[in-house]
């Protein structure tokens, strides 16, 4: 099984290739350079692996949430390659991919959060399964960190992602007594999207390219001062 994975929803740009269980990745914190890097990196990984695009069996795409332009790019590139090759797609939550970076052990709980700007964060809660992969405990949502986010029951959460540095660390402060650790510098990797994609494929959870949709979670990029209560 040769699976291509793409993750560009944050300031990190990342692509990975799983070739019969061997995983290779390109990853770089490269704000505003994602569109420039993604396709050359894909070609580079294929050359390193010694295969061509026709030997890709499936594409796993980090669907967001995250930066609008980054999410759109991953979806567009994934759809384009899948349509050209007539290959299945696996849609992967960027927050789930981020949760993998907690390096948690089975049955531990992880809260993944990404800075959504405008005083908000995207967040999702997960429990790590026996294979070391995250299973969602709630619906991923957009939150005002000091107000609306409520964790499922239990303490000793592992916290990962830029959402814990956003708004002067408001989310980290709010949940301090329930967190076992916090890594606000963690970013999602395509290697995690690949791992989650392979697991999803084993469960038969593939879609066609035209069914792939971004997960923005926010309906509007900008809000008025009145809507944000600042008038």
N, C-alpha and C positions, 0 to 999 in steps of 0.2 A: 504494500500500500504506500503510495506516494501522495502526501497531502501538503498543499501549500497553505500557509496561514498569514494573515495580514492584520496588523493592529496599528492604527494611526489616530486614535481618538483623543490622545493627550499630546503634550509637547514631545513625547517620545515617539519616534518613528521606528517600526519594527516589522520585519518579515521573517518567516521561518519555513523550513522545509523538513518534513519527516519522511525519510526514505527507508521503508521497511524497518521502522523502529529506531533508526538513527536520526537524531535531531540536530540541525544546524540553523543558525540564526544570525541576522544582522540587526543591531539595535543601536540607536543613537538618540540622544536628546537634541532635537533639531527643530526648534520652533520655526514655522513658516517655510520649511524645506521639504515637507513630506511629499508633495507632488513631484518634486525634483528627484527624490531618492527612491521611491517605491519600485518603479519599473526596472531601473538599472540594478537594484539590489536583487530583485527576483531573478533576472538574467544571471547575475553573479552566483546566486545560490544554485541555480540549475547547472551552471558550468562546473561549480565545485563538486556537485553530486554526480556529474557525468551523465545527466539525463537531459532530455528536451521537454518542451511544454506538453507535447502529446503524451508524455509518460506521467503527467500529473493525473491522479485518479479523482481528486476532490479538492475543493477550496473551502477553508474555514475563515470566516470573516468576523473580526471584532466589530459588532454592530453598534457600539456605544452602550451607554451614554458617554458624552464627552464633548469636545469642541465640535461645533457644527461642521466646519470645513473638513476637519479630520475624519469625522464619522462618514460624511458624504464621500470622501475620497476612497476610504476602505470599501464601502459598499459599491461604488462605481467600478473600481478596479476589479474587485471580486466578481461582480456581475459580468464585466466585459470578458474576463478570462474564461469564466464558466460557460458563457454563451458561445464564445468562439470555439471552445473545445467540446461543448455539449457534456459538461461534467456537473455532478451534484454539488450543492453548497451546504455548508453547515453554518448556521447563525449562532454566534457565541457572544454572550454578555461580556462587555469590557469590564464590568465590576467583578464578574466571576473570575475573569483572567487576572485581575488585580488581586483578588483574594488568594490566588495561588502563591503570590509573592510573600504571603505571611509565613510560608513554610511551616504550616501547622501540622500537628499529628492528628490521626483519626479521632473524631468526636469533639475536637476543639471547635470553638465558634470564632468566626471572623467577621468584622464589620469593615467593609470596603467603601471608601468615600473619595470622590473626585471633586475638586474645586470647579463649580459651575459658574463662577464669577457672579456679579451683581448681588453679592451677599448670600449666595445659596450654594448648596452642595448636592451632588447626586450620591445616593447611598443605597447599599443593599447588604443584608445580613445573610450569613452562610454558616453551615456546619460542614466540617470536613468528613468525607466518607472513608470507608476502609481502603480505598485506592489512593487516598491523599488528595482528592478533588472536591471542590466546593459544591454543596447542594443548597439551593436557595431556601431561606426560612421565611422570607416575606417578599412582597413586591418591591421592585426597585422604584425609588421615587426621588423627586426633587424636594429638598428641605431648606428651610431657614435653620441653620445649625443650632442656634440658641433657643429655638422654640419648638419646632414641629417633629423632630425625630424622636421616636420612642423605640427602644430596643426590645426584642423578645426577652422572655424571662431568663435569668441567669447572669452570673458575673464571669470574670476571667476571660473577657473578650480580647482577641488580638485585633488591633486596629491598623489599617494600612491605607495609604493614599493621601494625595494632596488636599483632600477635604479636611484633614485634621490640622492643616496649617492655615486654611482659609479663614477669613474674617477674624484675624488675630487669634487663631486657635480656639474659636468658640466651641466647636464640637468636642474637641479634646478636653476642654475645661468642663463642659457640661457632663461628660461621661467619665470623668477621671476616676471615680470610685469603682467603676465597673470594668476598667480596662486593665488587662494583665501586661500589655505592651502596646506601643504605638510607634509606627514608622511612617511619618508624614512625607517622606521622600520616595516611597515606593511608587513605581509606575508599572502599568500593564505591559507585558511582553507577548510577542507573537508566539514564543515557545509555549506559553501557557494556553493560548488560543489553539495551538496545534494539539496539545494534550487533551484539552476539552473537546476539540473537534473529533479526534479519534474515538474518544469514549462515546460521544453522541452518535457517531456513525455505527459503532457496535450495537447501539440501541435502535438503529434504524431511523434516526432523527435527521434525515436530510431533506432538503427542499430544492426546487429548481431555481435557477438564477433570477427569474422574474418574480419569485416569491420573497426574495430577500428584501427586508425593509430596515431602515435605520431606527434606532431607539433614541429619540431626542429627549423625551420626558418633559421638555419645556415647549409650550406652544408658541411662545414669542421670544425672540432674542432680546428685544428691548421692552421696557415697561415705562409708563409715565410716572412722574413724581407722585401723582395722586394715587395710582395703583400701588405704589410702594410705600405709601403712608408718609411721604416726606414733604408734602406740600405745606 
